Amino acid sequence: MYTIGYDVGSSSVKAALLELGSGRIVGSAASPEVELEIVSPRSGFAEQKPETWWEHIKIATAKLMSGSSVDKADVKAVGISYQMHGLVLVDRNLEVLRPAIIWCDSRAVDIGDRAAEKIGRHKCLERLLNSPGNFTASKLKWVKDNEPDIYSRIYKAMLPGDYISMKMTGDIYTTRSGLSEAILWDFKAGRRADIVLDCFGIDGELLPDVVETFGDQGRLSSKAASELGLAAGTVVSYRGGDQPNNALSLGVLSPGEVAATAGTSGVVCGVTDLCNYDAQSRVNTFVHVNHTQAEPRYSVLLCVNGTGILNSWLKHNVSGMDYPAMNDLAGRVRIGSDGLVVLPYGNGAERTLGNRNIGASVHGLDFNVHRREHLLRAGQEGIVFALNYGLQIMRDMGIDIKKARAGNANMFLSPIFSQAFACLSGATVELYNTDGSGGAARGAGIGAGMYAGFDEAFAGLKTTKTIEPDEKLAKEYAAAYNKWLEVLNSEL
């Protein structure tokens, strides 16, 4: 028996085929081969067409199944991971009304700030564990205020994962974890956050009903099954936002465990059983995928939006080479990049900076000293420094970071990046040969009752590499970080 996991990101769609008996990923595919376009019709805006995600799910599934000898009847369940905080709107015919407003869009920052003042900042933190900020609920209010014709035709407002599940099953649902990432979950009441809906004047009927993160969320319709080349009636049994799902894929499910990723965005996800928050909402607390009333689990997330786009910009505009070659070239430069500092904040409002958009910038450039390898190293260091800036906020919340797990992918493939992260965080970094699609496939098996529990589902998870903090290098990185921090503070 097999499951398929999908990871629907803003860069690409990935699919993984999991053999349940062995616990091995026996096939994987991705689409497109180049990064998906993010459309920015105005400064601070970021949109994608949901229909494009579905087209690439179909392409990735065709690649996955054609590359294996697995019969579609043996695929027993499907799991979905998706880019968080987006907004997808459909009418009563389940047709998309406008492009999705995605996670890195900054248009609703002021709306969220005004809502926090109206509701009361203390009440927001007490009930929502976050400020409404630039999250999905605030984006829906933006549509209400600025596109009233579209708003009047909304049947349901969804997260990206809700939309993908709808395309698969014809049913529209969300999860508690999903509502919490939209800032539409009242942690104190344990239900939908009517205080936010009332503040924005939004009818609660626009939100989907809630299903469990793990469990029967609908069955593949005949139409969807035909388009995907899978069997009609296959259960969709798991759904999680990309960062909590990344934690799941790494087996990060218990208090004190930490997952990290550095792909399109740079994220650290710490799991806690404490219903806690940052007073300035610079890091955010959501319902974790394995949360139950008896055993509460919360994800505390810090995010650096500018991570992937900075690395991509350096690749296309500075280096002219692939990422492994960039890493090799950057390795020729000493820690601290000979005084060159990069602030990696060029992709919209940054939560760790209080939802300010200060842009990316380069400081201390000396034409007599610095070459492109300095800029490549300073870019990687700048991202790690920005993550460490957020980690300090998490430490202040009582999250003790001694070990961090990450997929052996994206920027963690860089020895500079992974070593700098270990040295600055003081955490042992464990890399695993897994990704979000693999996690979603395991989640599907859990949700369909094919595993006895989480331990069985992740029994085969093995480390591929371990990076320990180096005391000598840690001192050098600390000095470079302090210089970087001085520059950041001068810009705030």
C-alpha positions in Angstrom: 0.0 0.0 0.0 1.1 3.6 -0.7 0.2 7.2 0.1 0.9 10.4 -1.9 2.0 13.6 -0.2 1.8 17.0 -1.9 3.7 20.1 -0.9 2.1 23.1 -2.6 4.6 25.9 -2.3 4.9 29.3 -3.9 8.0 28.1 -5.8 6.8 24.7 -7.0 4.6 21.7 -6.3 6.3 18.6 -5.0 4.8 15.1 -4.8 6.1 12.0 -2.9 5.1 8.4 -3.1 5.4 6.6 0.3 5.5 2.8 0.6 3.8 2.1 3.9 5.3 -1.3 4.6 8.9 -0.1 4.5 8.3 3.6 5.4 10.5 4.6 2.4 9.8 7.3 -0.1 9.9 5.3 -3.4 9.2 8.2 -5.8 9.2 11.9 -6.0 8.4 14.6 -8.6 8.1 18.3 -8.9 6.6 20.9 -11.2 7.5 23.3 -12.7 11.2 22.9 -13.4 11.7 26.6 -12.8 10.3 28.6 -9.9 6.6 29.6 -10.1 6.0 33.3 -10.8 4.9 35.6 -8.0 3.0 38.5 -9.5 3.4 41.9 -7.9 0.9 44.3 -9.4 1.9 46.9 -6.9 4.8 47.4 -4.5 4.2 45.1 -1.5 1.7 42.9 -3.3 2.3 39.2 -4.0 -0.2 37.0 -5.9 -0.5 33.7 -7.6 -3.3 32.0 -9.5 -4.7 29.0 -7.6 -5.5 27.3 -10.8 -1.8 27.2 -11.6 -1.1 25.2 -8.4 -3.7 22.7 -9.5 -2.2 22.4 -13.0 1.2 21.6 -11.5 -0.3 19.1 -9.1 -1.6 17.3 -12.1 1.8 17.4 -13.8 3.7 16.3 -10.7 1.3 13.4 -10.2 1.7 12.3 -13.8 5.5 12.3 -13.4 5.3 10.5 -10.1 3.1 7.7 -11.3 4.7 7.3 -14.7 8.0 6.9 -13.0 6.9 4.0 -10.8 5.2 0.6 -11.3 2.6 1.4 -8.6 -1.0 0.7 -9.6 -3.3 3.7 -8.8 -5.6 1.3 -6.8 -2.7 0.7 -4.4 -2.6 4.4 -3.5 -4.8 4.5 -0.4 -4.6 8.0 0.9 -3.5 11.6 0.0 -1.9 14.3 2.3 -1.6 18.0 1.6 1.0 20.5 2.7 0.5 24.1 1.6 2.0 27.6 1.7 0.6 29.3 4.8 -1.4 32.5 5.3 -2.7 32.9 1.8 -6.3 33.8 0.8 -8.2 32.0 -1.9 -11.8 33.1 -2.8 -14.4 31.1 -4.7 -18.0 31.7 -5.7 -20.9 29.3 -5.4 -19.8 27.4 -8.5 -16.4 26.9 -6.8 -14.7 29.1 -9.3 -11.8 31.3 -8.2 -12.8 35.0 -8.0 -9.3 36.6 -8.0 -5.7 35.6 -7.8 -4.6 34.3 -4.3 -3.1 36.9 -2.0 -0.1 34.9 -0.7 2.0 34.7 2.4 4.6 37.4 1.6 2.0 40.0 0.5 2.1 43.2 2.7 -1.0 45.1 1.7 -3.0 44.4 4.8 -0.4 45.4 7.5 -2.2 48.6 8.4 -5.6 46.8 8.5 -4.2 44.3 11.0 -2.7 47.1 13.1 -6.0 49.0 13.2 -7.8 45.8 14.2 -5.4 45.2 17.0 -6.1 48.7 18.4 -9.8 48.3 18.0 -10.0 44.9 19.6 -7.3 45.7 22.1 -3.7 44.5 21.9 -3.8 42.7 25.2 -7.1 41.0 24.2 -5.7 40.0 20.9 -2.7 38.3 22.5 -4.7 36.7 25.2 -7.3 35.3 22.8 -5.5 34.9 19.5 -1.9 34.6 20.7 -1.0 37.1 17.9 -1.9 40.4 16.5 -4.1 40.2 13.4 -1.1 41.5 11.5 -0.7 40.8 7.9 -2.4 37.4 8.0 -5.3 35.9 6.1 -8.2 37.5 8.0 -6.7 41.0 7.4 -6.3 40.1 3.7 -10.0 39.2 3.5 -10.8 42.6 5.1 -8.6 44.3 2.4 -10.8 42.6 -0.3 -13.9 43.7 1.5 -12.7 47.3 1.5 -11.1 47.6 -1.9 -12.9 45.0 -4.1 -16.5 45.1 -2.9 -17.8 43.6 -6.1 -15.6 40.5 -5.7 -16.4 40.4 -2.0 -20.1 40.3 -2.6 -19.7 37.2 -4.7 -17.6 35.2 -2.2 -19.1 31.8 -1.2 -16.1 30.7 0.8 -12.7 32.2 1.8 -10.0 29.6 2.1 -6.4 28.9 2.8 -4.4 27.5 -0.2 -4.6 24.0 1.3 -8.4 24.2 1.7 -8.6 25.1 -2.0 -6.4 22.1 -3.1 -8.6 19.8 -1.0 -11.7 21.3 -2.5 -10.3 20.6 -6.0 -9.7 17.0 -5.0 -12.9 16.3 -3.2 -15.5 19.0 -4.1 -15.8 19.6 -0.3 -14.7 22.7 1.5 -13.2 22.4 4.9 -10.5 23.9 7.0 -8.7 22.9 10.2 -8.1 24.4 13.7 -4.4 24.7 12.8 -5.4 26.5 9.5 -7.8 28.9 11.3 -5.1 29.7 13.8 -2.6 30.6 11.0 -5.3 32.9 9.5 -5.7 34.5 13.0 -9.2 33.3 13.1 -8.9 30.9 16.0 -9.8 31.9 19.6 -7.4 29.9 21.8 -9.2 30.8 25.0 -12.7 29.8 23.7 -11.4 26.9 21.6 -13.4 27.9 18.6 -13.6 30.3 15.6 -12.4 33.8 16.5 -15.7 35.8 16.3 -13.9 38.8 17.8 -11.9 39.2 14.6 -14.9 38.6 12.3 -17.0 41.1 14.2 -14.2 43.7 14.1 -13.8 43.3 10.3 -17.6 43.0 9.7 -17.1 39.6 8.0 -19.9 37.0 8.0 -18.7 33.8 9.6 -20.5 31.8 6.9 -17.7 32.7 4.5 -15.4 30.4 6.5 -15.3 26.6 5.9 -16.4 24.1 8.5 -13.6 22.5 10.6 -12.3 19.0 10.2 -9.5 17.2 12.0 -5.9 17.6 10.7 -5.6 13.8 10.6 -8.7 12.0 9.4 -11.2 11.7 6.6 -11.4 15.1 4.9 -13.2 13.9 1.8 -12.6 11.5 -1.1 -11.2 12.1 -4.6 -14.1 12.9 -6.9 -14.4 11.1 -10.2 -13.4 14.4 -12.0 -10.3 15.0 -9.8 -9.3 11.3 -10.0 -9.4 11.4 -13.7 -7.3 14.5 -13.9 -4.8 13.1 -11.4 -4.7 9.6 -12.7 -5.6 8.2 -9.3 -8.5 6.1 -8.1 -11.8 7.8 -7.3 -12.7 7.5 -3.7 -9.2 7.7 -2.4 -9.3 9.4 1.0 -7.7 12.8 1.6 -6.6 12.2 5.2 -4.2 15.0 6.2 -3.7 18.7 5.7 -1.1 21.0 7.3 0.5 24.4 6.6 4.0 24.1 5.2 5.9 25.0 8.3 4.0 22.8 10.9 4.1 20.1 8.2 7.9 20.6 7.8 8.1 20.0 11.6 5.9 16.9 11.1 8.2 15.6 8.3 11.1 15.8 10.7 9.3 14.2 13.6 9.2 17.5 15.5 6.1 17.0 17.6 7.0 17.3 21.3 7.7 20.3 23.5 11.3 21.5 23.2 11.8 20.1 19.7 12.7 22.5 16.9 12.5 22.3 13.1 14.2 24.7 10.6 13.9 25.4 6.9 15.6 27.8 4.6 13.8 27.6 1.2 11.5 30.3 -0.1 11.3 31.6 3.4 13.6 31.0 6.4 11.6 29.6 9.3 12.3 28.1 12.7 9.4 26.2 14.2 9.6 25.4 17.9 7.0 23.1 19.6 5.6 23.9 23.0 2.8 22.9 25.3 2.5 26.4 26.6 -0.2 28.7 25.3 2.2 31.5 25.1 2.9 34.6 22.8 5.4 37.3 22.1 4.1 40.6 23.4 5.0 42.4 20.1 3.8 39.5 17.9 7.2 39.3 16.2 7.1 35.5 16.3 3.7 33.8 16.0 2.0 31.0 17.9 -0.3 28.6 16.0 -2.1 25.3 16.7 0.4 22.5 15.8 -0.7 19.6 13.6 -0.8 17.1 16.5 -2.6 19.4 19.0 -5.3 17.8 21.1 -7.2 19.1 24.1 -5.6 16.4 26.3 -2.1 17.1 25.0 -1.9 20.6 23.7 0.8 21.4 21.1 1.6 24.8 19.7 4.0 25.8 16.9 6.0 29.0 17.6 7.2 30.3 14.3 9.7 32.9 13.3 9.9 33.7 9.6 12.3 35.7 7.4 10.5 36.4 4.1 13.6 37.5 2.3 15.5 34.2 2.5 14.9 32.4 -0.8 14.4 35.5 -2.9 17.8 36.9 -1.8 19.6 33.7 -2.6 17.8 33.5 -6.0 18.6 37.2 -6.7 22.3 36.6 -6.0 22.3 33.6 -8.3 20.7 35.4 -11.2 22.1 38.9 -10.8 25.5 38.4 -9.2 27.0 34.9 -9.5 25.7 33.5 -12.8 26.3 30.0 -11.5 24.3 27.3 -9.7 23.8 27.1 -6.0 26.6 24.5 -5.2 29.1 26.6 -7.1 27.9 29.7 -5.2 28.4 27.9 -1.9 31.9 26.9 -3.0 32.8 30.4 -4.0 31.4 31.9 -0.8 33.6 29.4 1.2 36.7 31.2 0.0 35.9 34.2 2.2 36.4 34.5 6.0 33.6 34.6 8.6 32.2 38.1 8.6 32.8 38.7 4.9 35.6 41.2 5.6 33.1 43.6 7.1 30.5 43.4 4.4 26.9 43.3 5.8 23.7 42.3 4.1 20.3 42.9 5.6 18.0 40.2 3.9 14.7 42.0 4.1 13.7 42.6 0.5 10.4 40.6 0.3 7.7 42.6 2.0 6.9 43.3 5.6 8.9 41.2 8.1 7.2 39.9 11.3 10.4 39.8 13.4 10.8 43.6 12.7 7.2 44.4 13.8 5.8 44.1 10.3 8.1 46.8 8.9 9.4 46.6 5.4 12.9 48.1 5.5 14.0 46.5 2.3 17.2 44.6 1.6 20.5 46.6 1.8 24.2 46.2 1.5 26.5 48.0 4.0 30.3 48.5 4.2 31.0 47.8 0.6 34.7 48.5 -0.2 35.6 48.3 -3.9 39.2 47.7 -3.0 38.4 44.6 -0.8 35.1 43.1 -1.8 34.3 40.8 -4.7 31.3 38.8 -5.6 32.3 35.9 -3.2 32.1 38.4 -0.4 28.5 39.3 -1.4 27.6 35.7 -1.7 28.9 34.9 1.8 27.4 38.1 3.3 24.0 37.1 1.9 24.1 33.7 3.5 25.4 35.1 6.8 22.8 37.8 6.7 20.0 35.3 6.5 21.4 33.3 9.4 21.8 36.5 11.4 18.2 37.4 10.7 17.1 34.0 11.9 19.2 34.3 15.0 17.6 37.7 15.7 14.2 35.9 15.7 15.6 33.0 17.8 16.4 35.4 20.6 12.7 36.4 20.7 11.8 32.7 21.0 14.4 32.2 23.8 12.8 35.1 25.7 9.5 33.2 25.4 11.1 30.2 27.2 11.8 28.0 24.2 15.2 26.3 24.8 16.9 25.5 21.5 19.4 22.7 22.0 18.8 20.7 18.8 17.4 21.7 15.5 16.2 19.4 12.7 16.1 20.3 9.1 15.8 18.7 5.7 19.0 18.2 3.8 17.9 20.6 1.2 17.9 24.3 0.1 20.3 26.5 2.0 21.1 23.8 4.6 23.0 22.2 1.7 25.5 25.0 2.2 28.3 24.2 4.7 28.5 27.9 5.5 24.8 28.3 6.2 24.5 25.1 8.3 27.7 25.8 10.3 26.8 29.4 10.9 23.3 28.4 12.1 24.7 25.8 14.5 27.3 28.2 15.9 25.0 31.1 16.4 22.1 29.2 17.8 24.2 26.9 20.0 22.1 24.0 18.7 23.2 20.8 17.2 21.8 20.7 13.7 20.6 17.3 12.4 19.8 17.0 8.7 17.4 14.5 7.3 16.6 13.2 3.8 13.0 14.3 3.9 10.9 17.2 2.7 7.4 18.6 3.0 5.9 16.2 0.5 7.3 13.2 2.3 5.9 14.6 5.6 2.5 15.0 3.9 2.6 11.4 2.7 3.3 10.1 6.2 0.6 12.4 7.6 -1.8 10.8 5.1 -0.9 7.4 6.5 -1.5 8.5 10.0 -4.8 10.2 9.2 -6.0 7.1 7.3 -5.2 4.9 10.3 -2.5 3.0 8.4 0.0 3.6 11.2 -0.5 2.8 14.9 0.8 6.3 15.7 3.4 8.9 15.1 6.3 6.8 16.3 5.6 4.0 13.8 5.1 6.5 11.0 8.6 8.0 11.6 10.5 4.9 12.6 12.5 4.9 9.4 13.6 8.6 9.7 17.4 8.8 9.7 19.9 11.6 9.9 22.1 12.2 6.9 24.4 14.7 8.6 25.0 16.3 12.0 26.6 19.7 12.5 27.8 20.6 16.0 28.5 24.1 17.2 32.3 24.9 17.1 33.4 27.0 20.0 36.1 28.9 18.1 33.9 29.5 15.1 31.1 30.5 17.4 33.1 33.4 18.8 33.9 34.6 15.2 30.2 34.4 14.2 29.1 36.2 17.4 31.4 39.1 16.5 30.1 39.2 13.0 26.5 39.0 14.2 27.1 41.9 16.6 28.3 44.0 13.7 25.3 43.0 11.7 23.0 43.8 14.6 24.5 47.3 14.8 23.7 47.9 11.2 20.1 46.5 11.6 19.4 48.7 14.6 20.6 51.8 12.7 18.0 51.0 10.0 15.1 50.4 12.4 
